Amino acid sequence: MGCSFSIPAQLTVFDRCANLYNNNELKCKRWIPTSSSALASRFSSYAKDVSAEKNDIFIEVGEVIDDVVCLPYIEGRITFCEVPEGCDAISFWFSGCAMAKFKYEGKWYVCHISLHGAGNTYDCREYWNTFVRNRRDSGIENIILFYPFTIASRSGLAMGIMDGSECRAFTADISPLNSEPIKPIETKEFPDSEVKKGAEAIIV
């Protein structure tokens, strides 16, 4: 199930990542990719059909901090990062996007899927859905997808957490972000009925 950590630990990791991310201090290659990785190109090829406009839909980016994979959002792309054994994964910010996890060649990966409404230039649902439909031919296994949100996040932003096959989200008080610790407002654990798996991990 990955390493278990309480909400204070989640907040500590999130606080560090959010401060770095919002202050544009994350300049390392894994956070701000300068070129497409071979794996990103491979995943992108699984997500394309003959009419696809984007060749680099998957972007490999992220960082492991205190045994937690921290994955940022990039508008109009599907960001992803490997999840080493024993680590959980968080991603931010969520206001309607989806978070997913899958296995490929024996390794786990986590994704943040940009969603802006069907037909929008920055919406990646059709690319993701093609990726899911091609999963058997491409060797993608154990896909898990959910939409991180809480009641409180409907008027704000949430963070998604994937702990093994368990999916959670929490909304935090992030104002003022740079001067005070983040305070949790609401947390939610997602039952299997709210999590999509395998062929059902299609975004409508």
C-alpha positions as CSV (number, residue, x, y, z in Angstrom):
1,M,0.0,0.0,0.0
2,G,3.0,2.3,0.1
3,C,4.2,4.3,3.1
4,S,1.5,5.4,5.4
5,F,1.6,9.0,6.5
6,S,-0.8,11.2,8.5
7,I,-2.3,14.5,7.4
8,P,0.3,16.5,9.2
9,A,3.0,14.7,7.1
10,Q,1.1,15.3,4.0
11,L,0.8,18.9,4.8
12,T,4.5,19.2,5.5
13,V,5.4,17.7,2.1
14,F,2.7,19.7,0.3
15,D,3.7,23.0,2.0
16,R,7.3,22.5,0.8
17,C,6.3,21.7,-2.7
18,A,3.7,24.4,-3.0
19,N,6.1,27.1,-1.8
20,L,8.7,26.0,-4.3
21,Y,6.3,25.7,-7.1
22,N,4.5,29.0,-6.6
23,N,7.7,30.9,-6.1
24,N,9.1,29.5,-9.4
25,E,12.1,28.1,-7.5
26,L,11.9,24.6,-9.0
27,K,14.3,24.9,-11.8
28,C,15.5,21.3,-12.0
29,K,14.9,19.4,-15.2
30,R,12.3,17.0,-13.7
31,W,10.1,19.9,-12.7
32,I,10.5,22.1,-15.7
33,P,11.2,19.7,-18.6
34,T,13.3,21.2,-21.4
35,S,12.7,18.3,-23.8
36,S,10.5,15.2,-24.2
37,S,11.9,12.1,-22.6
38,A,11.9,8.8,-24.5
39,L,9.2,7.4,-22.1
40,A,7.1,10.5,-22.5
41,S,7.3,10.1,-26.3
42,R,6.3,6.4,-26.0
43,F,3.3,7.2,-23.8
44,S,2.3,10.1,-26.1
45,S,2.3,7.7,-29.1
46,Y,-0.1,5.4,-27.2
47,A,-2.4,8.4,-26.7
48,K,-2.6,9.5,-30.3
49,D,-4.8,8.7,-33.3
50,V,-4.4,9.8,-36.8
51,S,-6.1,13.2,-36.2
52,A,-4.1,14.0,-33.0
53,E,-2.7,17.6,-33.0
54,K,-0.2,17.2,-30.1
55,N,2.8,15.0,-30.3
56,D,4.0,15.6,-26.7
57,I,0.8,15.1,-24.8
58,F,2.6,13.3,-22.0
59,I,5.3,15.3,-20.0
60,E,7.6,13.5,-17.6
61,V,8.0,15.8,-14.6
62,G,8.0,15.6,-10.8
63,E,10.2,15.1,-7.7
64,V,10.4,12.6,-4.8
65,I,10.4,14.5,-1.5
66,D,10.5,12.6,1.8
67,D,9.4,9.4,0.1
68,V,6.4,11.1,-1.6
69,V,6.2,11.7,-5.3
70,C,5.1,15.3,-5.9
71,L,3.6,15.9,-9.4
72,P,2.7,19.3,-10.7
73,Y,0.0,20.4,-13.2
74,I,0.8,21.6,-16.7
75,E,-2.0,23.2,-18.7
76,G,-2.9,21.2,-21.8
77,R,-0.7,18.2,-21.0
78,I,-0.8,14.9,-19.0
79,T,2.1,15.1,-16.5
80,F,3.5,11.9,-15.2
81,C,6.2,10.6,-12.9
82,E,7.4,7.2,-11.7
83,V,6.3,6.1,-8.3
84,P,9.2,4.2,-6.6
85,E,8.3,1.2,-4.4
86,G,7.3,2.3,-0.9
87,C,6.2,5.8,-2.0
88,D,2.9,7.5,-2.2
89,A,2.0,10.2,-4.7
90,I,0.5,13.7,-4.4
91,S,-0.5,16.1,-7.2
92,F,-1.8,19.7,-7.2
93,W,-3.7,21.8,-7.9
94,F,-7.1,20.3,-8.8
95,S,-10.2,22.2,-9.7
96,G,-11.7,19.7,-12.1
97,C,-8.7,17.7,-13.6
98,A,-8.3,13.9,-13.1
99,M,-5.5,12.0,-11.4
100,A,-4.5,8.5,-12.4
101,K,-2.0,5.7,-11.8
102,F,-1.0,2.8,-13.9
103,K,1.7,0.1,-14.3
104,Y,4.1,-0.2,-17.2
105,E,6.9,-2.7,-17.6
106,G,6.8,-3.5,-13.9
107,K,6.9,0.2,-12.7
108,W,4.1,2.4,-11.4
109,Y,3.4,5.9,-12.7
110,V,1.1,8.6,-11.6
111,C,-0.6,11.2,-13.8
112,H,-2.3,14.6,-13.6
113,I,-4.6,14.9,-16.6
114,S,-5.5,18.5,-17.7
115,L,-9.3,18.9,-18.2
116,H,-10.9,22.1,-19.4
117,G,-14.1,20.8,-21.0
118,A,-14.6,18.6,-24.0
119,G,-13.3,20.4,-27.2
120,N,-11.2,22.9,-25.4
121,T,-7.6,23.2,-26.6
122,Y,-6.2,22.5,-23.2
123,D,-8.4,19.5,-22.5
124,C,-6.7,16.1,-22.7
125,R,-9.6,13.7,-22.2
126,E,-9.5,12.3,-25.7
127,Y,-5.8,11.7,-25.6
128,W,-6.2,9.9,-22.2
129,N,-9.2,7.9,-23.5
130,T,-7.1,6.7,-26.5
131,F,-4.3,5.8,-24.1
132,V,-6.8,3.7,-22.1
133,R,-8.2,2.0,-25.1
134,N,-4.7,1.1,-26.3
135,R,-3.6,-0.2,-22.9
136,R,-3.5,-3.9,-23.9
137,D,-1.6,-3.5,-27.1
138,S,0.9,-1.1,-25.3
139,G,1.3,-3.1,-22.1
140,I,-0.4,-0.6,-19.8
141,E,-1.8,-2.3,-16.7
142,N,-3.8,-1.7,-13.5
143,I,-5.1,1.8,-14.5
144,I,-6.8,3.7,-11.6
145,L,-8.5,7.1,-12.1
146,F,-10.4,9.5,-9.9
147,Y,-11.3,13.2,-9.6
148,P,-9.7,14.7,-6.5
149,F,-12.2,17.1,-4.8
150,T,-13.9,17.8,-1.5
151,I,-17.0,19.9,-0.8
152,A,-14.7,22.7,0.2
153,S,-12.7,22.5,-3.0
154,R,-15.7,23.5,-5.1
155,S,-14.9,27.1,-4.2
156,G,-11.1,26.5,-4.2
157,L,-8.4,24.0,-5.0
158,A,-7.7,20.5,-3.8
159,M,-4.7,18.1,-3.7
160,G,-5.0,14.5,-4.8
161,I,-3.3,11.6,-3.0
162,M,-2.8,8.1,-4.2
163,D,-1.6,5.7,-1.5
164,G,-1.3,2.3,-3.3
165,S,-4.8,1.7,-4.7
166,E,-6.4,4.1,-2.1
167,C,-7.4,7.6,-3.4
168,R,-7.8,10.6,-1.2
169,A,-8.1,14.4,-1.5
170,F,-7.9,17.3,0.8
171,T,-8.5,21.0,0.6
172,A,-6.3,23.3,2.6
173,D,-6.1,26.9,3.7
174,I,-3.3,28.2,1.6
175,S,-3.6,31.8,2.4
176,P,-1.1,33.3,3.1
177,L,0.9,30.4,1.6
178,N,4.4,31.7,2.2
179,S,4.1,32.9,5.8
180,E,2.0,30.3,7.7
181,P,1.7,26.5,7.7
182,I,-1.0,25.1,5.4
183,K,-4.1,24.2,7.4
184,P,-6.5,21.4,6.4
185,I,-10.1,22.4,5.8
186,E,-11.5,19.1,4.6
187,T,-10.4,15.6,3.6
188,K,-12.1,12.9,1.7
189,E,-11.4,9.2,1.1
190,F,-12.8,7.8,-2.2
191,P,-14.6,4.4,-2.1
192,D,-14.3,2.0,-5.0
193,S,-17.6,3.3,-6.4
194,E,-16.0,6.7,-7.1
195,V,-12.8,5.2,-8.6
196,K,-12.6,4.1,-12.2
197,K,-10.3,1.1,-13.1
198,G,-9.1,-0.6,-16.2
199,A,-11.4,-0.2,-19.2
200,E,-13.7,2.0,-17.1
201,A,-11.0,4.7,-16.6
202,I,-12.5,6.7,-19.5
203,I,-13.2,10.4,-19.0
204,V,-16.6,11.5,-20.3
